[in-house]
Amino acid sequence: MRVLICGGGVIGASIAYFLSCRGAEAIVIERTGIACAASGKSGGFLALDWCDGSPLESLARRSFALHGSLPEMIGGDWGYRRLVTYGGFASAQGGGRRGRAANVVDWVSDDVVVDRRLGSTETTAQVHPREFTAAMMRAAEAQGAGLRLGQVTGIVRDGRGSRVGGVEVDGETIEGDAVVIAMGPWSILAAQWLSLPPVFGLKGHSLVFETGSKVPAEALFLEYQDASGEVHGPEVFPRTDGTTYVCAISSESPLPIDPAEVTPDPGAIDRLQAMCARLSSTLGGANVLARQACHRPVTQDGLPLIGQIPGLEGAYVATGHSVWGILNAPATGEAVSELILDGVSRSVDLAPFDPARLAPLDPARLRTNAERRP
Ligand SMILES: Cc1cc2nc3c(=O)[nH]c(=O)nc-3n(C[C@H](O)[C@H](O)[C@H](O)COP(=O)(O)OP(=O)(O)OC[C@H]3O[C@@H](n4cnc5c(N)ncnc54)[C@H](O)[C@@H]3O)c2cc1C
């Protein structure tokens, strides 16, 4: 069984890993580089129970457990650790603590009020997402998977036209028994070839600071009101490698066709950096290692598309994981491998994520370079 996986983000790499555990031949076809997009530029925050009560609950719980066992299963260090998570607020106008008792989080400025504990070391954790994605791909390769750099430009059907025969990559056909579309927000391009609902890219900006040991293992989710009154939701994740990642400032800027052309919106990085300096003098004084932007894949109903694509045997999709793609990647990989190899996923019920629940995109509506969120 040869499975062609289009897209080398965290979802594609995780599917390749779990397929290779079962002895199937997985080939990941990646246009730019493993984890070059959101999978390398996201927060990497993980939560056991933040999806409870939603259709994501069992996927998230299974995935949180897999994240805990993967360091032993695969061997390696991608910055996985449990951490405590706090919530709070701040304003550019200052006056935050207003005489309150000292914050439990003491490395932030006096303008920040930390007033909630959102998670404990039992319920919240983190990985370095680029390192995690790369480790999953390496582990898959060690078990026989392949990585091919190239741009997927079409699906090839078998002689009768009802089954997948392979994919077109840079004008050449790669033959396979099954194909998985896992191109994150670029999965929308596959709606030209397959009956797929739309997937959109929602942009987020982030900075990576060199903070050494100055920031403890505490994640922060804040509400921040800037000088114009606009409210942002900065998320702060200190990492085991001595860096601290902060993301905020979303936009609906168009997704470029080429993942290598994603750049921050004009002014967004300066605004984010000013916000960080306000939140903590440690961040304000730290060297900035990365100024970046990426698009998370979102669907019309906010739930991922995971399952068989109607109309073509052997065609599958796994995308649209929105803000929980790093968390939910391992369980998605495991479930998709079961679906392809056994015909059904036993580890997680994929029914809520069936791509057939949403109307397919009319390919005539696919304006390259200008698709936006609904
Ligand atoms: C700012 C931000 C912070 C986030 N923080 C978190 C977090 O803390 N925790 C969490 O769980 N999730 C988080 N997420 C969400 C998470 O990053 C995404 O859901 C996840 O990375 C999506 O992975 P993916 O593999 O589906 O897509 P991507 O990472 O986008 O990968 C898709 C891949 O497909 C490739 N590709 C595109 N077109 C082609 C083509 N034609 N041929 C071949 N390859 C192609 C691209 O080059 C890319 O490598 C965050 C997202 C953002 C934007």
The ligand as a Gaussian input file, in Angstrom:
#p B3LYP/6-31G(d) Opt

LIG

0 1
 C       -0.102000      32.162000      15.122000
 C       -0.553000      30.728000      15.293000
 C       -0.394000      30.088000      16.524000
 C       -0.814000      28.768000      16.699000
 N       -0.645000      28.163000      17.921000
 C       -1.044000      26.865000      18.083000
 C       -0.856000      26.211000      19.336000
 O       -0.328000      26.799000      20.283000
 N       -1.297000      24.911000      19.472000
 C       -1.892000      24.237000      18.440000
 O       -2.287000      23.085000      18.623000
 N       -2.054000      24.830000      17.224000
 C       -1.653000      26.117000      17.029000
 N       -1.833000      26.744000      15.815000
 C       -2.477000      25.986000      14.725000
 C       -1.489000      25.072000      13.991000
 O       -0.277000      25.744000      13.767000
 C       -2.089000      24.621000      12.661000
 O       -3.399000      24.116000      12.845000
 C       -1.245000      23.517000      12.040000
 O        0.102000      23.896000      11.980000
 C       -1.736000      23.172000      10.647000
 O       -0.906000      22.154000      10.151000
 P       -1.088000      21.593000       8.683000
 O       -0.117000      20.489000       8.522000
 O       -2.536000      21.308000       8.448000
 O       -0.765000      22.830000       7.709000
 P        0.574000      23.635000       7.379000
 O        1.482000      23.739000       8.525000
 O        0.101000      24.901000       6.723000
 O        1.285000      22.716000       6.307000
 C        0.810000      22.614000       4.983000
 C        2.000000      22.285000       4.096000
 O        1.534000      22.085000       2.748000
 C        2.538000      22.564000       1.863000
 N        1.960000      22.837000       0.547000
 C        1.175000      23.865000       0.162000
 N        0.853000      23.756000      -1.136000
 C        1.458000      22.628000      -1.590000
 C        1.491000      21.970000      -2.847000
 N        0.827000      22.428000      -3.911000
 N        2.235000      20.832000      -2.964000
 C        2.905000      20.311000      -1.883000
 N        2.888000      20.897000      -0.673000
 C        2.167000      22.031000      -0.531000
 C        3.041000      23.838000       2.562000
 O        4.321000      24.207000       2.086000
 C        3.022000      23.425000       4.025000
 O        4.287000      22.946000       4.468000
 C       -1.420000      28.070000      15.617000
 C       -1.569000      28.699000      14.375000
 C       -1.139000      30.014000      14.208000
 C       -1.313000      30.667000      12.857000

